[in-house]
Amino acid sequence: MSLKLKVDGKDIPMNEFVEKILTGTVVGAVTSLKGIKAEWKTIEIAISK
């Protein structure tokens, strides 16, 4: 799995530890939702304020 983080269009570099923490958190939360198939391919999240 890989994770890309962008803030205001700028790519934010992450070390392996941070990437694993964020990936695990997002995948764990999303796959626990009803209707999400085990064979998902892409998860996209956009946050705006």
Secondary structure by P-SEA (a helix, b strand, c coil): cbbbbbcccbbbbbcaaaaaaaaaaaaaaaaacccccccccbbbbbbcc
